[in-house]
Amino acid sequence: MKYSASIFVLVILVFSFTDCQYQPTWDSLDKRPLPDWYDEAKVGIFMHWGVYSVPSFGSEWFWYKWKGTKDSTYIEFMEKNYPPGFSYADFAPMFKAEFYDPTKWAALFQQSGAK
């Protein structure tokens, strides 16, 4: 019985020290360790490509700035370039991804030294 209790306590201690819990806050997430490659890489590339690229204006925050904060530059752009009643969803059929070539992109990123 003593042996079983000791094993049980040992297992609890091991798991309590190895189990990392993060809260949904920036402070909590900032405490997590970064992988070695993150600090060792010369350059890192994050790809963001979606429907927001169709108008080729602004960034992935296009919809938010157009409809959320109602940024006047985005509203003017839409009024100049698209018919009244045009919605963000109307961009979707225009997103063709015709330049999608992951092999070519990977080669280019590797040549740049990115990880």
N, C-alpha and C positions, 0 to 999 in steps of 0.2 A: 504494500500500500504506500509506504514511504517513497518507494522508487517511482511509482506512478504519479504521485503528487509532485515529485521533483521534476519529472519529465514535463508534466503539464505546466508548471511554473516557468521552466526553461523555454518551452515553446511560446508561451504568452510573452515573455520578455523579448525573445528574438523577433517576433512579429510586431511588437509594439515599437521597436527601434527601426525596423526596415520599412514599415508601411508609411509612405509619405502621403499626407493629406493636405490638400490645398483648398483654400476657400475661394469663392468667386470674386476676388478682389485683386487689384494690381499689386498691392503690397505682398500678398500671399504668393502670387505667381512669380514675382521678382526674386523670391527666395529659392526657387528651384535651380538645380545645377544645370549649366549649359553643356551640351555635348562638346568634346574636344575639338571636333572639326569646325565648330562655329567660331571659335577664337583663332584657330590656326589658318583658316581659309583667307586668301588674299581678297577675294571678291565673292559675294553671294548674290544670286539672282532669284528673285521671286517673280513668277509669272502670274499676271492677272489679266485675263482676257475673256470678255463676255459681251453680252448685248450692249452694254454701255459704250463699247468701242465703235459701234455703228455710226453714231453721229460724229465721231472723231473730235469731240469737244470736251474739254475738262478731263475728268478721270472716272474711276469707278464710283465716285460719289455723284455722278451726273444726276440720277433720279432725285437723290436727297436735296441737292442744291436747286434743282428745277422745281420740285413739288414740295419738299420739306421746308427749307429755309426761304424758298421763293427768291433766290438770288436773281437780281435784275439782268445780269449778263446772260444767264441761262434762259430766262424767259424771253429776252430779246432774240437770242439765237434761235430758239424754237419758233418764234413768230416770223422770223425772216426766212427760215429754211423748211418749215413743215406746215401743212394745212391746219386750220382750226380744228380742234377736236382730236388731233393726233395724240396718241397715248404712248407711254413707255413700252407697253406690250406690242405696239405696232412696229417697233424696231426688231423684234424677234425674228420674223421671216427674212429680214435683211441680213441677219448674221449668218454668213456662209462659211466662214473659217477657211477661205480658199488658200490662204498662205500657211495653213497648219502643216508643218513638216517636222515632227519631233526629232527625227534622226538628224536632220540638218541643224536644228536648234541645239541639240545636245553637243554636236561637234563644235559649233561656234562657241558655246559656253565653256567647253573643255579647253579650247584654244585660248580663251581669255584668262584662264587660270581660276575660273569660278568653281566652287564646290557645291 
